Amino acid sequence: MLRLLATIRKEWQLLLRDKTGLILLFVMPVVLITVMALIQDAPFKDYQDIKFDILTVDNDHGRLGRYIREGLESGGQFNIIDSLEGKPVTAERARQLVNEGKYKISIIVPEGATAAIVSNANHIVNDITKRMGMSASLPVKRQADSLNVIIYFDPAAKKAFKGAIHQALDNFLTQVETDMLLGRIKQQLKSKDSVANTTDTLPIRLQAVGLQEHSTGTGKQLDVISNSVQHNVPAWSIFAMFFIVIPIAGNMIREREDGSLLRMKLIPGSYLAILAGKMFFFVGICVLQFYLMMLVGIYVMPLLDLPTLQMGQRHGATLLVAAGIGLAATAYGILVGTIFKTPNQALNFGAISIVILSAIGGIWIPLEVMPAKMQLLGHLSPLSWGLDAINDIYLRNGDINYVWKNVVRLVLTGLAMLAVAGWLEKRRLN
């Protein structure tokens, strides 16, 4: 019994000596559960509770386009955008913006859509009035063209998101056509004695204008559908790359404790050269790790009856992004290893901080379904930059012109963390 009590007392005293580790032991889990509760609040809600920007192009300039706009605005789910920089949005511009991921949705109302709905409604009303023994007089187009309201989705949009939005728009379009049909029926019932204008029997379609999803890419591009493999393999590969913070920080703390770091500092030259050597080595490890995970997505996932990972057509851009992510991850590990004094401190902070950065960065849950404040934080996460760049290549068929901004962010952030680590270590020596 005395040994048991003595062991408990010893462990308690050791824990009290590491006050920073003790604080992290309780503070980091509190931060983690708070962040996770905030970001996972949205997925437990219906997509109807979330507001999205939607690009609208009305080539019809009729009642359908007006009804669609008014209906979308009144529903409160969509923020309608029909002009940018003072100019009306064109169909090609809308497709391009959605393909680049700047907007998640775009809807194009085709020319003649209102006329097609009116003609179809007239035909249905004529048929109903004939069956009731009444005269029919509403004009009908003899050859009604098949028209569709076109919808574009961001190629990186998740299937559940697309399905929910597609269903909402489809239901709304059906409601618009139903309202116009009922209006025609009321109009015809008010003029029972009108003379018939057509006696031809035409096929009746309850929906004259449908809703059709189009790919945002061009014919030269590889059409890739966002699925579990396309999202999870790159996303969790980035997550795993950032977990290199654990071995890097642990190695740096052990080097300080056993005196090997001091011996390296005695070598003439700048301490930044030592950090640069660590950086280049571990960046190479991160890039190797990334491509190993990509090979798993290409060759192992199909063996499990899952889709094959498509890596896009710009392999040079992929290598550049992987190196940028590796640089940011390595620099973060060096910074954590410089700040904290014990392995326990670095392990607690490093592991939980990476989980938090991945959660707010869209690794677990798409940024577009998070609360607005969490989206702002999410766009500050290096993991978000890396995932956006990979999606630009894999899903949007982008090249270096698509990803260079995110790569620059990753590189500058990594260099900044490396500089801070060097400054802190120099200050510690002084």
C-alpha positions as CSV (number, residue, x, y, z in Angstrom):
1,M,0.0,0.0,0.0
2,L,2.8,2.4,0.8
3,R,4.4,1.7,-2.5
4,L,1.2,2.5,-4.3
5,L,0.8,5.8,-2.4
6,A,4.5,6.7,-2.9
7,T,4.1,6.1,-6.7
8,I,1.0,8.3,-6.9
9,R,2.8,11.0,-5.0
10,K,5.9,10.8,-7.2
11,E,3.9,11.0,-10.4
12,W,2.0,14.0,-9.0
13,Q,5.2,15.8,-8.1
14,L,6.7,15.1,-11.6
15,L,3.5,16.5,-13.2
16,L,3.6,19.6,-11.1
17,R,7.1,20.3,-12.1
18,D,6.1,20.5,-15.7
19,K,3.6,23.3,-15.3
20,T,3.4,24.0,-19.1
21,G,2.6,20.4,-19.8
22,L,0.0,20.3,-17.1
23,I,-1.8,23.3,-18.5
24,L,-1.7,21.9,-22.0
25,L,-3.0,18.6,-20.7
26,F,-6.3,20.3,-19.8
27,V,-6.4,23.4,-22.0
28,M,-5.9,21.7,-25.4
29,P,-8.7,19.2,-25.0
30,V,-11.0,22.1,-24.0
31,V,-10.1,23.9,-27.2
32,L,-10.5,20.8,-29.2
33,I,-14.0,20.0,-28.1
34,T,-15.1,23.6,-28.5
35,V,-13.8,23.8,-32.1
36,M,-15.3,20.4,-33.0
37,A,-18.7,21.3,-31.5
38,L,-18.7,24.5,-33.6
39,I,-17.7,23.0,-36.9
40,Q,-19.9,19.9,-36.6
41,D,-23.0,21.9,-35.7
42,A,-23.7,22.7,-39.3
43,P,-23.7,19.0,-40.6
44,F,-26.3,18.2,-38.0
45,K,-28.6,20.8,-39.6
46,D,-30.4,20.5,-42.9
47,Y,-28.8,22.2,-45.9
48,Q,-31.9,24.3,-46.1
49,D,-30.6,26.2,-43.0
50,I,-27.4,27.3,-44.8
51,K,-27.2,30.2,-47.1
52,F,-25.1,30.0,-50.3
53,D,-24.0,32.4,-53.0
54,I,-25.5,31.4,-56.4
55,L,-24.6,32.9,-59.8
56,T,-27.7,33.3,-61.9
57,V,-27.7,34.0,-65.7
58,D,-31.2,34.8,-67.1
59,N,-31.1,34.4,-70.9
60,D,-34.9,34.0,-71.0
61,H,-35.8,37.5,-69.6
62,G,-39.3,36.2,-69.0
63,R,-41.5,35.2,-66.2
64,L,-39.6,32.0,-65.4
65,G,-36.3,33.9,-64.8
66,R,-38.1,36.5,-62.7
67,Y,-40.0,33.8,-60.7
68,I,-36.8,31.8,-60.1
69,R,-35.0,34.9,-58.8
70,E,-37.8,36.0,-56.6
71,G,-38.4,32.5,-55.3
72,L,-34.7,31.9,-54.4
73,E,-34.5,35.3,-52.7
74,S,-37.7,34.8,-50.7
75,G,-36.5,31.3,-49.5
76,G,-33.6,32.8,-47.7
77,Q,-31.3,30.0,-48.7
78,F,-29.5,31.7,-51.6
79,N,-27.8,35.0,-52.1
80,I,-28.5,35.8,-55.7
81,I,-25.6,37.3,-57.8
82,D,-26.3,38.2,-61.4
83,S,-23.6,40.8,-62.0
84,L,-19.9,41.2,-61.1
85,E,-18.0,44.4,-61.2
86,G,-21.0,46.2,-62.6
87,K,-21.4,43.8,-65.6
88,P,-24.0,41.0,-66.0
89,V,-22.7,37.5,-65.5
90,T,-22.6,35.5,-68.7
91,A,-23.0,31.7,-68.9
92,E,-19.4,31.1,-69.8
93,R,-18.2,33.4,-67.0
94,A,-20.4,31.6,-64.5
95,R,-19.1,28.2,-65.6
96,Q,-15.5,29.4,-65.3
97,L,-16.0,30.9,-61.8
98,V,-17.7,27.8,-60.6
99,N,-15.0,25.6,-62.1
100,E,-12.3,27.6,-60.3
101,G,-14.1,27.1,-57.0
102,K,-14.8,30.8,-56.5
103,Y,-18.6,30.0,-56.4
104,K,-20.2,26.7,-55.5
105,I,-23.3,27.0,-57.6
106,S,-24.5,28.6,-60.8
107,I,-27.9,28.4,-62.5
108,I,-28.5,29.3,-66.2
109,V,-32.1,30.0,-67.4
110,P,-32.2,29.2,-71.2
111,E,-33.7,31.4,-73.8
112,G,-37.3,30.5,-74.6
113,A,-37.9,28.8,-71.3
114,T,-40.9,30.8,-70.3
115,A,-42.5,30.3,-73.8
116,A,-42.0,26.6,-73.5
117,I,-43.7,26.5,-70.1
118,V,-46.6,28.7,-71.3
119,S,-47.0,26.5,-74.4
120,N,-47.0,23.3,-72.3
121,A,-49.5,24.8,-69.8
122,N,-51.7,25.9,-72.7
123,H,-51.7,22.4,-74.2
124,I,-52.6,20.8,-70.8
125,V,-55.4,23.3,-70.3
126,N,-56.7,22.8,-73.9
127,D,-56.8,19.0,-73.3
128,I,-58.6,19.4,-69.9
129,T,-61.2,21.8,-71.3
130,K,-61.8,19.4,-74.3
131,R,-62.4,16.5,-71.9
132,M,-64.9,18.7,-70.0
133,G,-66.7,19.5,-73.3
134,M,-65.5,23.1,-73.3
135,S,-63.9,24.9,-76.2
136,A,-60.1,25.3,-76.2
137,S,-58.4,28.4,-77.6
138,L,-55.0,28.8,-76.0
139,P,-52.0,28.8,-78.5
140,V,-49.7,25.9,-78.5
141,K,-46.3,25.5,-80.1
142,R,-46.5,22.5,-82.5
143,Q,-42.9,21.3,-81.8
144,A,-41.9,22.2,-78.3
145,D,-38.1,22.1,-77.9
146,S,-36.7,20.2,-74.8
147,L,-35.2,22.9,-72.6
148,N,-33.4,22.6,-69.3
149,V,-32.4,25.0,-66.7
150,I,-28.6,24.3,-66.4
151,I,-26.9,24.0,-63.0
152,Y,-23.2,24.1,-62.5
153,F,-21.6,22.8,-59.3
154,D,-18.0,23.3,-58.1
155,P,-16.2,20.1,-59.1
156,A,-14.9,19.8,-55.5
157,A,-18.5,19.9,-54.1
158,K,-19.4,16.8,-52.1
159,K,-22.2,14.4,-53.4
160,A,-24.5,15.0,-50.4
161,F,-24.2,18.7,-50.9
162,K,-25.0,18.5,-54.6
163,G,-27.9,16.2,-54.0
164,A,-29.5,18.4,-51.4
165,I,-29.1,21.6,-53.5
166,H,-30.2,19.8,-56.7
167,Q,-33.3,18.5,-55.1
168,A,-34.2,21.9,-53.6
169,L,-33.8,23.7,-57.0
170,D,-35.7,20.9,-58.8
171,N,-38.6,21.1,-56.4
172,F,-38.7,24.9,-56.7
173,L,-38.7,24.7,-60.5
174,T,-41.6,22.3,-60.4
175,Q,-43.5,24.6,-58.1
176,V,-42.9,27.5,-60.5
177,E,-44.3,25.5,-63.5
178,T,-47.3,24.3,-61.4
179,D,-48.1,27.9,-60.4
180,M,-48.1,29.0,-64.0
181,L,-50.2,26.0,-65.0
182,L,-52.8,26.8,-62.4
183,G,-52.9,30.4,-63.6
184,R,-53.6,29.2,-67.1
185,I,-56.4,27.0,-65.9
186,K,-58.0,29.8,-64.0
187,Q,-57.7,32.0,-67.1
188,Q,-59.4,29.4,-69.3
189,L,-62.2,28.8,-66.9
190,K,-63.0,32.5,-67.0
191,S,-63.5,32.4,-70.8
192,K,-65.5,29.2,-71.4
193,D,-67.0,30.4,-74.7
194,S,-63.8,31.0,-76.6
195,V,-63.3,29.4,-79.9
196,A,-60.8,26.5,-80.3
197,N,-57.5,27.5,-81.9
198,T,-56.0,24.0,-82.4
199,T,-57.4,20.5,-82.8
200,D,-54.0,18.6,-83.0
201,T,-53.3,16.0,-80.3
202,L,-49.8,16.7,-78.8
203,P,-48.1,14.7,-76.1
204,I,-48.6,16.1,-72.7
205,R,-45.5,16.9,-70.5
206,L,-46.2,18.0,-67.0
207,Q,-42.7,19.5,-66.8
208,A,-41.8,21.6,-69.9
209,V,-38.4,22.8,-68.5
210,G,-36.3,20.5,-66.5
211,L,-33.2,20.9,-64.3
212,Q,-29.9,19.5,-65.7
213,E,-26.5,19.5,-64.2
214,H,-23.6,20.2,-66.6
215,S,-19.9,19.7,-66.1
216,T,-17.9,22.9,-65.6
217,G,-14.9,21.5,-67.5
218,T,-14.2,21.6,-71.2
219,G,-14.1,18.7,-73.6
220,K,-10.3,18.6,-73.3
221,Q,-10.3,18.1,-69.6
222,L,-10.7,14.9,-67.6
223,D,-14.1,14.8,-66.0
224,V,-13.6,13.8,-62.4
225,I,-16.4,13.3,-60.0
226,S,-15.8,14.1,-56.3
227,N,-16.2,10.9,-54.3
228,S,-15.0,9.4,-51.1
229,V,-11.6,8.5,-52.6
230,Q,-11.0,11.8,-54.4
231,H,-11.6,13.7,-51.1
232,N,-10.3,11.4,-48.4
233,V,-7.0,10.2,-49.9
234,P,-5.5,13.7,-50.5
235,A,-7.2,15.2,-47.4
236,W,-5.9,12.7,-45.0
237,S,-2.5,12.5,-46.7
238,I,-2.1,16.2,-45.9
239,F,-3.3,15.5,-42.4
240,A,-0.6,12.8,-42.1
241,M,2.1,15.0,-43.5
242,F,1.5,17.6,-40.8
243,F,1.8,14.9,-38.1
244,I,5.5,14.9,-38.9
245,V,5.5,17.6,-36.2
246,I,5.7,14.8,-33.6
247,P,9.1,13.2,-34.7
248,I,10.6,16.6,-35.6
249,A,9.8,18.2,-32.2
250,G,10.8,15.1,-30.3
251,N,14.2,14.9,-32.1
252,M,14.9,18.6,-31.4
253,I,14.1,18.3,-27.7
254,R,16.2,15.2,-27.4
255,E,19.1,17.0,-29.1
256,R,18.9,19.7,-26.6
257,E,18.7,17.3,-23.7
258,D,21.7,15.1,-24.7
259,G,23.9,18.1,-25.8
260,S,24.2,17.2,-29.5
261,L,22.5,20.4,-30.5
262,L,25.1,22.4,-28.5
263,R,27.9,20.6,-30.3
264,M,26.3,21.4,-33.7
265,K,26.0,25.0,-32.7
266,L,29.7,25.1,-32.0
267,I,30.4,24.5,-35.7
268,P,31.1,27.9,-37.3
269,G,28.1,29.2,-39.3
270,S,24.6,30.3,-38.8
271,Y,22.0,28.2,-36.8
272,L,19.6,28.7,-39.8
273,A,21.9,26.3,-41.8
274,I,21.1,23.6,-39.2
275,L,17.4,24.3,-39.5
276,A,17.6,24.4,-43.3
277,G,19.2,20.9,-43.2
278,K,16.4,19.5,-41.1
279,M,13.9,21.2,-43.3
280,F,15.1,19.8,-46.6
281,F,15.4,16.3,-45.1
282,F,11.9,16.2,-43.7
283,V,10.4,17.9,-46.7
284,G,11.7,15.0,-48.8
285,I,10.1,12.6,-46.3
286,C,6.8,14.4,-46.5
287,V,6.8,14.4,-50.3
288,L,7.6,10.6,-50.3
289,Q,4.8,10.0,-47.8
290,F,2.4,12.0,-50.0
291,Y,3.1,10.0,-53.2
292,L,2.9,6.7,-51.2
293,M,-0.6,7.6,-50.2
294,M,-1.5,8.5,-53.7
295,L,-0.3,5.1,-54.9
296,V,-2.6,3.6,-52.3
297,G,-5.5,5.6,-53.8
298,I,-4.6,4.4,-57.3
299,Y,-3.9,0.7,-56.7
300,V,-5.2,-0.4,-53.3
301,M,-8.6,1.4,-53.2
302,P,-9.9,-0.4,-56.3
303,L,-9.1,-3.7,-54.6
304,L,-11.6,-2.7,-51.9
305,D,-14.3,-2.0,-54.4
306,L,-13.7,1.8,-54.1
307,P,-13.2,4.3,-57.0
308,T,-9.7,4.8,-58.3
309,L,-8.0,8.0,-57.4
310,Q,-7.6,10.4,-60.4
311,M,-4.5,12.6,-60.0
312,G,-5.3,15.1,-62.8
313,Q,-3.1,15.9,-65.7
314,R,-0.7,18.4,-64.2
315,H,1.9,16.2,-62.3
316,G,4.4,19.0,-62.1
317,A,1.9,21.2,-60.2
318,T,1.1,18.3,-57.9
319,L,4.8,17.9,-57.0
320,L,5.0,21.7,-56.3
321,V,2.0,21.6,-54.0
322,A,3.3,18.5,-52.2
323,A,6.6,20.2,-51.6
324,G,4.9,23.4,-50.4
325,I,2.8,21.3,-47.9
326,G,5.9,19.5,-46.7
327,L,7.7,22.7,-46.2
328,A,4.9,24.2,-44.1
329,A,4.5,20.9,-42.1
330,T,8.3,20.7,-41.4
331,A,8.6,24.3,-40.4
332,Y,5.7,23.9,-38.0
333,G,7.4,20.9,-36.4
334,I,10.7,22.8,-36.0
335,L,8.8,25.7,-34.4
336,V,7.0,23.4,-31.9
337,G,10.3,21.7,-31.1
338,T,11.9,25.1,-30.5
339,I,9.1,26.5,-28.3
340,F,8.5,23.6,-25.9
341,K,11.0,22.2,-23.5
342,T,9.8,18.6,-22.9
343,P,8.5,15.9,-25.2
344,N,5.2,15.7,-23.3
345,Q,4.5,19.4,-24.0
346,A,5.4,19.1,-27.7
347,L,3.4,15.9,-28.1
348,N,0.2,17.3,-26.5
349,F,0.3,20.6,-28.3
350,G,1.5,19.3,-31.6
351,A,-1.0,16.4,-31.9
352,I,-4.1,18.4,-30.8
353,S,-3.2,21.5,-32.8
354,I,-2.9,19.5,-36.0
355,V,-6.3,17.9,-35.3
356,I,-7.8,21.4,-34.8
357,L,-6.1,22.9,-37.9
358,S,-7.4,19.9,-40.0
359,A,-10.9,20.2,-38.6
360,I,-11.2,23.9,-39.3
361,G,-9.3,23.5,-42.6
362,G,-12.0,21.4,-44.3
363,I,-10.2,18.0,-44.0
364,W,-13.2,16.5,-42.0
365,I,-16.1,18.7,-43.0
366,P,-16.4,21.0,-46.1
367,L,-15.8,24.6,-45.3
368,E,-18.9,25.7,-47.1
369,V,-21.2,24.1,-44.6
370,M,-19.4,25.6,-41.6
371,P,-20.6,28.7,-39.8
372,A,-19.3,31.9,-41.3
373,K,-16.9,32.7,-38.5
374,M,-15.4,29.2,-38.7
375,Q,-15.0,29.6,-42.5
376,L,-12.9,32.7,-41.9
377,L,-10.7,30.7,-39.5
378,G,-10.6,27.7,-41.9
379,H,-9.2,29.8,-44.7
380,L,-6.3,30.7,-42.4
381,S,-5.3,27.0,-41.9
382,P,-2.3,25.8,-44.0
383,L,-4.1,22.4,-44.4
384,S,-7.0,24.3,-46.1
385,W,-4.5,25.9,-48.6
386,G,-3.0,22.5,-49.4
387,L,-6.4,20.8,-49.9
388,D,-7.7,23.6,-52.1
389,A,-4.6,23.3,-54.3
390,I,-4.9,19.6,-54.6
391,N,-8.6,19.9,-55.5
392,D,-7.7,22.5,-58.1
393,I,-5.5,19.9,-59.8
394,Y,-7.4,16.7,-59.2
395,L,-11.0,17.9,-59.5
396,R,-10.8,21.2,-61.5
397,N,-8.0,20.0,-63.9
398,G,-6.0,23.1,-63.0
399,D,-2.3,23.8,-63.6
400,I,0.3,25.9,-61.8
401,N,-1.8,29.0,-62.7
402,Y,-4.5,27.7,-60.4
403,V,-2.4,26.7,-57.4
404,W,0.5,29.2,-57.3
405,K,-1.2,31.5,-54.7
406,N,-1.8,28.6,-52.3
407,V,1.8,27.4,-52.8
408,V,3.1,30.8,-52.1
409,R,1.1,31.0,-48.9
410,L,2.4,27.6,-47.8
411,V,6.1,28.5,-48.6
412,L,5.9,32.0,-47.0
413,T,4.2,30.6,-43.9
414,G,6.9,27.9,-43.6
415,L,9.7,30.4,-44.0
416,A,8.1,32.7,-41.4
417,M,7.9,29.8,-38.9
418,L,11.5,28.8,-39.6
419,A,12.6,32.4,-39.0
420,V,10.7,32.6,-35.7
421,A,12.2,29.3,-34.6
422,G,15.8,30.5,-35.4
423,W,15.1,33.8,-33.5
424,L,13.8,31.9,-30.5
425,E,16.7,29.6,-30.4
426,K,19.2,32.5,-30.7
427,R,17.4,34.3,-27.9
428,R,17.6,31.2,-25.7
429,L,21.4,31.0,-26.2
430,N,21.8,34.7,-25.3
